[in-house]
Amino acid sequence: MSAKVRGAALALLGRRDYTTAELRQRLIDREHPPADVDAVVAALVEDRTIDDRRVAAAHVRVSSQIKGRGRLRIRQELAARGIDRHLADELIADLPPDDEAAAIAKFLSRKRFPARPTAEERRKIFQQLLRKGFTSEAISKAVRASRK
């Protein structure tokens, strides 16, 4: 195992948490030998310096509670970060169902969604919420509830 590669990995991890896939790719992009990178990443996983579960759980928490994103978008972001699909599904399933409804309601209030929206206003809000990763069913339910 190369001390140079380990030092580069620890320098990256000193700035923020990375998944194993992200760290591996960063080190390879910096032209470290793939064999050395794999050995360093394996050692860091073994001593729990890198923990995909911890990184994914933090990502889910920030994305849902702070950024107000829906389950679909969070799942896509985790996949892009190299998180195993089963782990992503497990962590997303742990999200309380009320969080999604509350996030949509917060978004609607922040956008000052009118009590009697035009078809164009409804379409625009609907598209924005779809991009944030909410299901069409959850959006429809929240929009109907906001008009009451």
Backbone as JSON, one array per atom type, in Angstrom:
{
  "sequence": "MSAKVRGAALALLGRRDYTTAELRQRLIDREHPPADVDAVVAALVEDRTIDDRRVAAAHVRVSSQIKGRGRLRIRQELAARGIDRHLADELIADLPPDDEAAAIAKFLSRKRFPARPTAEERRKIFQQLLRKGFTSEAISKAVRASRK",
  "N": [[0.86, -1.18, 0.0], [0.54, 2.16, -0.84], [2.04, 4.94, 0.67], [1.83, 7.49, -0.26], [-0.56, 7.49, -1.71], [-2.33, 6.87, 0.34], [-2.01, 9.15, 1.94], [-3.01, 11.1, 0.19], [-5.66, 10.23, 0.04], [-6.51, 10.54, 2.71], [-6.23, 13.3, 2.93], [-8.23, 14.18, 1.19], [-10.46, 13.1, 2.53], [-10.36, 14.63, 4.79], [-11.58, 16.94, 4.15], [-14.27, 16.39, 3.48], [-16.84, 13.83, 3.77], [-16.59, 10.93, 1.77], [-17.97, 8.49, -0.46], [-17.01, 5.06, -0.98], [-16.81, 4.59, -3.72], [-16.7, 7.21, -4.76], [-14.33, 8.21, -3.56], [-12.44, 6.41, -4.57], [-12.62, 7.0, -7.32], [-11.83, 9.7, -7.35], [-9.16, 9.49, -6.51], [-8.07, 7.95, -8.56], [-8.51, 9.68, -10.68], [-6.62, 11.53, -10.06], [-4.42, 10.36, -10.95], [-3.24, 8.2, -9.56], [-1.96, 4.89, -9.13], [-4.26, 2.33, -9.98], [-4.23, -0.17, -8.59], [-2.92, 0.44, -6.18], [-4.69, 2.34, -5.23], [-7.01, 0.8, -4.85], [-6.1, -0.9, -2.79], [-5.62, 0.95, -0.7], [-8.18, 2.08, -0.36], [-9.59, -0.21, 0.43], [-8.31, -0.75, 2.88], [-9.03, 1.56, 4.31], [-11.77, 1.24, 4.43], [-11.91, -1.05, 5.95], [-10.88, -0.17, 8.45], [-12.88, 1.52, 9.07], [-12.75, 4.2, 8.4], [-13.77, 5.07, 6.06], [-17.15, 4.85, 5.4], [-19.79, 3.73, 3.83], [-22.48, 3.51, 4.6], [-22.75, 5.39, 6.66], [-22.18, 7.78, 5.28], [-24.22, 7.75, 3.36], [-26.5, 7.83, 5.0], [-26.23, 10.35, 6.17], [-26.43, 11.91, 3.9], [-29.08, 11.36, 3.09], [-30.48, 12.41, 5.27], [-29.79, 15.19, 5.19], [-30.67, 15.87, 2.6], [-33.42, 15.35, 2.73], [-34.43, 16.69, 5.06], [-33.22, 19.27, 5.19], [-32.75, 20.23, 2.56], [-35.17, 19.63, 1.43], [-35.95, 17.61, -0.39], [-37.44, 15.03, -2.41], [-38.14, 11.47, -2.15], [-37.55, 10.09, -4.57], [-35.64, 11.68, -5.9], [-33.61, 11.7, -3.99], [-32.9, 9.01, -4.0], [-31.82, 8.82, -6.59], [-29.63, 10.55, -6.34], [-28.1, 9.18, -4.44], [-27.48, 6.88, -5.88], [-25.9, 8.02, -7.86], [-23.74, 8.7, -6.32], [-22.6, 6.29, -5.89], [-23.69, 4.52, -4.08], [-24.92, 1.45, -2.88], [-27.88, 0.0, -4.2], [-29.67, -1.43, -2.54], [-28.97, -0.6, 0.05], [-29.54, 2.12, -0.2], [-32.33, 2.0, -0.62], [-33.1, 0.94, 1.84], [-32.37, 2.98, 3.66], [-33.91, 5.12, 2.73], [-36.45, 4.12, 3.12], [-36.63, 4.36, 5.83], [-37.3, 6.97, 6.24], [-39.68, 9.14, 7.66], [-43.1, 9.12, 6.6], [-44.5, 11.49, 6.82], [-42.63, 13.48, 6.52], [-42.22, 13.98, 3.79], [-44.7, 15.06, 2.96], [-44.74, 17.32, 4.59], [-42.51, 18.68, 3.58], [-43.36, 19.28, 1.0], [-45.55, 20.92, 1.6], [-44.22, 23.03, 2.86], [-42.71, 23.98, 0.72], [-44.76, 24.84, -0.99], [-45.89, 26.9, 0.55], [-43.74, 28.64, 0.69], [-43.51, 29.37, -1.94], [-45.74, 30.79, -2.2], [-48.22, 29.69, -3.04], [-51.24, 30.08, -4.68], [-54.68, 30.1, -3.43], [-56.61, 29.58, -5.33], [-55.38, 28.42, -7.89], [-54.3, 29.0, -11.28], [-54.44, 26.93, -14.24], [-51.94, 26.97, -15.43], [-50.28, 27.86, -13.3], [-50.59, 25.69, -11.55], [-49.47, 23.64, -13.12], [-46.82, 24.55, -13.34], [-45.89, 24.56, -10.64], [-46.27, 21.86, -10.08], [-44.4, 20.67, -11.84], [-42.01, 21.72, -10.79], [-41.98, 20.49, -8.27], [-41.89, 17.82, -9.04], [-39.3, 17.75, -10.11], [-37.88, 18.08, -7.79], [-38.08, 15.59, -6.76], [-40.41, 14.41, -5.78], [-43.26, 12.23, -5.68], [-45.9, 12.02, -8.12], [-48.35, 11.44, -7.02], [-48.06, 12.19, -4.28], [-47.64, 14.91, -4.63], [-50.06, 15.77, -5.82], [-51.86, 15.19, -3.76], [-50.94, 16.92, -1.74], [-51.29, 19.41, -2.97], [-54.05, 19.47, -3.28], [-54.75, 19.46, -0.56], [-53.72, 21.91, 0.23], [-55.45, 23.73, -0.81], [-57.65, 23.75, 0.72]],
  "CA": [[0.0, 0.0, 0.0], [1.35, 3.36, -1.02], [1.85, 6.01, 1.66], [1.44, 8.68, -1.02], [-2.0, 7.34, -2.02], [-3.04, 6.98, 1.62], [-1.98, 10.56, 2.32], [-3.95, 11.81, -0.69], [-7.01, 9.82, 0.45], [-6.82, 11.18, 3.99], [-6.39, 14.73, 2.67], [-9.58, 14.34, 0.63], [-11.43, 12.81, 3.59], [-10.29, 15.7, 5.77], [-12.48, 18.02, 3.7], [-15.65, 15.92, 3.56], [-17.0, 12.38, 3.64], [-16.76, 10.38, 0.43], [-18.28, 7.07, -0.54], [-15.86, 4.33, -1.49], [-16.74, 4.81, -5.18], [-16.25, 8.58, -5.0], [-12.92, 8.33, -3.18], [-11.67, 5.64, -5.55], [-12.59, 7.75, -8.58], [-11.01, 10.91, -7.14], [-7.74, 9.12, -6.47], [-7.68, 7.52, -9.91], [-8.46, 10.91, -11.49], [-5.34, 12.2, -9.73], [-3.41, 9.51, -11.6], [-2.61, 7.21, -8.69], [-2.14, 3.55, -9.7], [-5.5, 1.7, -9.52], [-3.96, -1.24, -7.61], [-2.64, 1.11, -4.9], [-5.95, 2.97, -4.81], [-7.89, -0.26, -4.32], [-5.56, -1.35, -1.5], [-5.84, 2.01, 0.29], [-9.63, 2.16, -0.1], [-9.96, -1.41, 1.21], [-7.81, -0.55, 4.25], [-9.83, 2.6, 4.94], [-13.09, 0.65, 4.71], [-11.72, -2.0, 7.06], [-10.75, 0.53, 9.74], [-14.1, 2.33, 9.15], [-12.53, 5.61, 8.07], [-14.79, 5.25, 5.03], [-18.33, 4.05, 5.72], [-20.85, 4.12, 2.89], [-23.76, 3.64, 5.33], [-22.72, 6.68, 7.37], [-22.24, 8.84, 4.27], [-25.56, 7.72, 2.76], [-27.48, 8.27, 6.01], [-26.08, 11.81, 6.28], [-26.97, 12.48, 2.66], [-30.54, 11.25, 3.15], [-30.95, 13.36, 6.29], [-29.63, 16.56, 4.68], [-31.51, 16.05, 1.42], [-34.85, 15.37, 3.07], [-34.8, 17.66, 6.1], [-32.71, 20.61, 4.95], [-32.95, 20.64, 1.17], [-36.57, 19.41, 1.08], [-36.05, 16.79, -1.6], [-38.28, 13.85, -2.33], [-37.49, 10.15, -2.13], [-37.04, 9.71, -5.88], [-34.4, 12.41, -6.17], [-32.59, 11.23, -3.04], [-32.45, 7.71, -4.5], [-30.96, 9.09, -7.75], [-28.38, 11.14, -5.86], [-27.31, 8.12, -3.8], [-26.95, 6.03, -6.95], [-24.82, 8.78, -8.5], [-22.59, 8.7, -5.41], [-22.08, 4.94, -5.84], [-24.27, 3.78, -2.96], [-25.65, 0.25, -3.26], [-29.33, 0.23, -4.29], [-30.36, -2.0, -1.37], [-28.7, 0.3, 1.17], [-30.31, 3.35, -0.46], [-33.75, 1.7, -0.37], [-33.27, 0.76, 3.28], [-32.3, 4.29, 4.33], [-35.05, 5.93, 2.3], [-37.64, 3.55, 3.76], [-36.65, 4.82, 7.22], [-37.82, 8.34, 6.31], [-41.1, 9.21, 8.03], [-43.92, 9.55, 5.47], [-44.94, 12.87, 7.04], [-41.56, 14.39, 6.08], [-42.44, 14.35, 2.39], [-45.85, 15.96, 2.92], [-44.33, 18.58, 5.21], [-41.59, 19.35, 2.66], [-44.17, 19.84, -0.09], [-46.32, 22.04, 2.17], [-43.27, 24.14, 3.07], [-42.39, 24.5, -0.6], [-45.94, 25.56, -1.48], [-46.04, 28.16, 1.29], [-42.63, 29.51, 0.31], [-43.8, 29.84, -3.3], [-47.02, 31.52, -2.1], [-49.16, 29.01, -3.93], [-52.56, 30.68, -4.46], [-55.79, 29.22, -3.07], [-57.27, 29.21, -6.58], [-54.35, 28.55, -8.93], [-54.65, 28.75, -12.67], [-53.88, 25.67, -14.74], [-50.51, 27.22, -15.66], [-49.62, 27.89, -11.98], [-50.58, 24.3, -11.05], [-48.5, 22.89, -13.92], [-45.48, 25.02, -13.0], [-45.57, 24.04, -9.3], [-46.2, 20.41, -10.21], [-43.12, 20.35, -12.47], [-40.93, 22.02, -9.84], [-41.97, 19.45, -7.23], [-41.39, 16.58, -9.66], [-37.83, 17.86, -10.2], [-37.33, 17.91, -6.43], [-38.1, 14.17, -6.46], [-41.64, 13.94, -5.14], [-44.13, 11.47, -6.58], [-47.06, 12.79, -8.58], [-49.42, 11.19, -6.05], [-47.81, 13.03, -3.1], [-47.83, 16.31, -5.04], [-51.51, 15.99, -5.98], [-52.47, 15.16, -2.44], [-50.54, 18.15, -1.04], [-51.91, 20.56, -3.64], [-55.47, 19.44, -2.88], [-54.83, 19.83, 0.86], [-53.38, 23.33, 0.4], [-56.56, 24.55, -1.28], [-58.76, 23.64, 1.69]],
  "C": [[0.9, 1.24, 0.0], [1.02, 4.43, 0.01], [1.38, 7.29, 0.97], [-0.07, 8.65, -1.31], [-2.81, 7.48, -0.74], [-3.1, 8.44, 2.09], [-2.96, 11.38, 1.49], [-5.39, 11.49, -0.29], [-7.41, 10.52, 1.75], [-6.98, 12.7, 3.84], [-7.78, 15.02, 2.11], [-10.64, 14.14, 1.72], [-11.43, 13.87, 4.69], [-11.22, 16.85, 5.42], [-13.94, 17.65, 3.81], [-15.68, 14.41, 3.45], [-17.2, 12.01, 2.17], [-17.24, 8.95, 0.55], [-17.04, 6.37, -1.08], [-15.7, 4.58, -2.99], [-16.22, 6.21, -5.49], [-14.76, 8.75, -4.7], [-12.02, 7.6, -4.18], [-11.52, 6.44, -6.84], [-11.73, 9.01, -8.46], [-9.52, 10.58, -7.18], [-7.24, 8.68, -7.84], [-7.59, 8.73, -10.83], [-7.17, 11.69, -11.24], [-4.14, 11.36, -10.14], [-2.6, 8.65, -10.64], [-2.88, 5.84, -9.3], [-3.4, 2.87, -9.12], [-5.29, 0.6, -8.47], [-3.7, -0.64, -6.23], [-3.91, 1.75, -4.34], [-6.88, 1.94, -4.19], [-7.42, -0.75, -2.96], [-5.82, -0.33, -0.4], [-7.32, 2.1, 0.65], [-10.08, 0.97, 0.74], [-9.51, -1.26, 2.67], [-8.64, 0.5, 4.99], [-11.24, 2.12, 5.25], [-12.98, -0.27, 5.92], [-11.59, -1.29, 8.4], [-11.87, 1.57, 9.94], [-13.86, 3.84, 9.01], [-13.52, 6.0, 6.97], [-15.94, 4.31, 5.4], [-19.48, 4.53, 4.84], [-22.2, 4.31, 3.6], [-23.83, 5.0, 6.03], [-22.89, 7.85, 6.39], [-23.65, 8.91, 3.67], [-26.61, 8.21, 3.74], [-27.41, 9.79, 6.18], [-26.66, 12.48, 5.05], [-28.5, 12.47, 2.67], [-31.1, 12.29, 4.12], [-30.9, 14.8, 5.77], [-30.58, 16.81, 3.51], [-32.99, 16.15, 1.77], [-35.21, 16.5, 4.02], [-34.36, 19.09, 5.79], [-33.01, 21.08, 3.52], [-34.38, 20.39, 0.68], [-36.76, 18.62, -0.2], [-36.89, 15.55, -1.34], [-37.46, 12.57, -2.43], [-36.87, 9.78, -3.47], [-35.71, 10.4, -6.2], [-33.28, 11.95, -5.24], [-32.03, 9.9, -3.52], [-31.5, 7.9, -5.69], [-29.61, 9.65, -7.31], [-27.5, 10.08, -5.2], [-26.71, 7.19, -4.85], [-25.78, 6.72, -7.64], [-23.56, 8.8, -7.63], [-22.01, 7.29, -5.23], [-22.58, 4.11, -4.67], [-25.07, 2.6, -3.5], [-27.16, 0.5, -3.21], [-30.08, -0.28, -3.07], [-30.16, -1.12, -0.14], [-29.5, 1.59, 1.01], [-31.79, 3.11, -0.16], [-34.03, 1.57, 1.12], [-33.29, 2.11, 4.01], [-33.48, 5.18, 3.96], [-36.33, 5.42, 2.93], [-37.76, 4.0, 5.21], [-37.17, 6.25, 7.36], [-39.3, 8.31, 6.7], [-41.93, 9.72, 6.86], [-44.38, 11.01, 5.6], [-43.9, 13.88, 6.57], [-41.81, 14.9, 4.66], [-43.61, 15.34, 2.27], [-45.49, 17.32, 3.51], [-43.4, 19.37, 4.28], [-42.36, 19.99, 1.5], [-44.96, 21.04, 0.41], [-45.42, 23.26, 2.38], [-42.91, 24.8, 1.74], [-43.55, 25.34, -1.14], [-46.12, 26.89, -0.75], [-44.94, 29.15, 0.92], [-42.86, 30.13, -1.08], [-45.09, 30.67, -3.34], [-48.03, 30.99, -3.11], [-50.57, 29.52, -3.67], [-53.63, 29.65, -4.12], [-56.53, 28.74, -4.31], [-56.27, 29.38, -7.74], [-54.91, 28.33, -10.33], [-54.03, 27.42, -13.08], [-52.38, 25.81, -14.96], [-49.73, 27.23, -14.34], [-49.51, 26.48, -11.41], [-49.51, 23.48, -11.79], [-47.06, 23.26, -13.53], [-45.03, 24.47, -11.64], [-45.38, 22.53, -9.35], [-44.84, 20.0, -10.78], [-41.94, 20.62, -11.52], [-40.84, 20.93, -8.77], [-41.53, 18.1, -7.79], [-39.87, 16.6, -9.75], [-37.17, 17.71, -8.84], [-37.42, 16.46, -5.96], [-39.32, 13.65, -5.74], [-42.48, 13.19, -6.16], [-45.33, 12.32, -6.97], [-48.24, 12.62, -7.61], [-49.27, 12.09, -4.82], [-48.04, 14.5, -3.43], [-49.32, 16.63, -5.15], [-52.21, 16.08, -4.64], [-52.17, 16.47, -1.68], [-51.19, 19.38, -1.66], [-53.38, 20.62, -3.29], [-55.63, 19.9, -1.44], [-54.56, 21.32, 1.06], [-54.53, 24.24, -0.02], [-57.75, 24.53, -0.3], [-58.68, 24.7, 2.75]]
}
